[in-house]
Structures are given as C-alpha cells and as structure tokens.
Amino acid sequence: MKICILSRDKNLYSTSKLVENAEKRGHEVHVIDPLRCYMNITSHKPSIHFKGEPLEGFSAVIPRIGASITFYGTAVVRQFEMMGVYSVNESVAISRSRDKLRSLQLLSRRGIGLPVTGFSHSTMYTQDLIDLAGGAPLVIKLLEGTQGIGVVLAETNNAAESVIEAFRGLKQNILVQEFIKEANSQDIRCFVVGGKVVAAMMRTGKVGDFRSNIHRGGKAEKIKITPEERSTAVRAAKIMGLNVAGVDILRANHGPVVMEVNSSPGLEGIEAASGKNVADIIIAFIETNAQEGKTKTRGNG
C-alpha cells in the first residue's frame, strides 16, 4: 500500500513513528509538506503536485495538520478525497473539530457532558458572560489557541473582566468556561482509533499551573478509565466524524466532561505513558479500511 503522511516535519516523533511502523508492515510511505503542495481543481481529473511532480497512486493519506495551517491543510486533504484517496480523518471532520465553538455546540446538541460555557464577541455585557459561566474562578480561552496557549484562569470576577477586555482588545473571540476545581489540574487524554479507546493517560499540570498540557511542562501516566469515560470519548470522536482522535476529559463531580477533541493528537506522550504502540494501531486500521473510493465526503463540505 502507498501511504501519504501530510506533515511539515518528517522528524517529528508522531510522523517518524507512523513512517517506521508503516514500513515495518511493508508499505511505501511518503511524507509530504502540505504547504508545498499545489492543486489542479478540475472536474474530470483533480490532481495534487509536489515539487513539480503529481502525487499519484496513493491508497491512503494520514493528515497531521497543525492548527496554524488548518485552512490550506484541509484543502489538500479535500483534494485527496476528490481523487478517491482514503483519508484517516476527513477534511470536514478536521475543520469541524478545529472550530472550538462549533465542536462544543455539536457535542452539546448530542448530550455530551461539557463544562458550562459562554461565548462572546463583544465586551458590552461582560458581567453577564461571567455570571453565565457561574462566576469566578473561571477559565477564559481564545478560540484559536492550542497546547494551552491563550488559556487563562481568572480567580476573581474583576480579573475575569480584565482578561476578557484584554482579549477583545486583540480583536479575538472569547470562550468562557466554568473552572472544574475537583479535577485538581488533571485531565484524561483518551486516544480513539476506529471507534475504540486504544490508550489513555492522566495528565497533571506542573506545580502552580492549572493547565495539564505536556507541552506546558505537565506529566503523564497510565490510567484505567471508567466505562462512562470510555463511552464519552468514543461518542465525542464519532460526533466529530474522526477515526483518529485525542479526546480530553475532566473528572467533574457530576461525571466526565469533554474539554476538546483533537484531530491530530500527538503520539509521544500517549505511547510513553500507556506502553502501547499507537502508531502501529493506526496503520493496522488503515489496512482494514483504506479501500479505493471509500472516502465518504469525496471532497464535499
């Protein structure tokens, strides 16, 4: 099987592990920088070119699309779909999950547990927004933030007002959520592949930081999740339309609540914590599912 991995750096842990495991299983693998691709959008024969050569004969594509290149990256994925190539995560699902507001609305509509959340563009009714989320302490986020960047814990209402006004001064949309104190600066990353949680880890923030992101200095360890947490993670990934997803969950007093569904979850932390070869599980999933023309969207959406 000929597999394309869309990644800007072949030396990244996740990319290199996918290459290593695919080649061990006898597949031909090409790592392609999506920003260096250009596309011929034609009705009869859509194509993608890289370094002046057409990308042809691929059975599957694995998108490792960073948040900063979502727009162009998903366009490249969509072009592969138009060519009938199987995409592990389809373009519409990636776009859906990257839009934090849209993803939370979709999860809410399907009854997934979420923190109480408010969203605003204007600072005219800041106090109403704060009250909606239950008052301080609360978490304020930029919609475009990733890896814990643009996430602030406001411990008082006055601090919350100041942060919201500052974010709006940057012409940013704001998302405000209740602070789940009982989570104790910990969250659970459930790694979902093909509708199953194949690995899970507990992430704990460094001392003095409520964010549990490993990129922010957090630590990870293996954890046994509950049946409710497992079901929540699987349902959240399915609602987003993602075959491969990292679902981040907090343990609230009233049950698991989803913080985010990640369409390009990193492999290093989850493999180290769980002891599972997640990259190999992803390649095995592709072998079972990558059939010509099986892409559902065929570029729609």
Helices and strands as residue ranges (DSSP letters): E 2-6, H 13-24, E 28-32, G 34-36, E 37-40, E 47-50, E 53-54, E 60-63, G 67-69, H 70-82, E 86-87, H 91-98, H 100-109, E 117-120, H 126-132, E 138-142, E 151-154, H 157-169, E 174-178, G 181-183, E 186-193, E 196-204, G 214-216, E 219-222, H 227-240, E 244-252, E 255-262, H 268-274, H 278-289
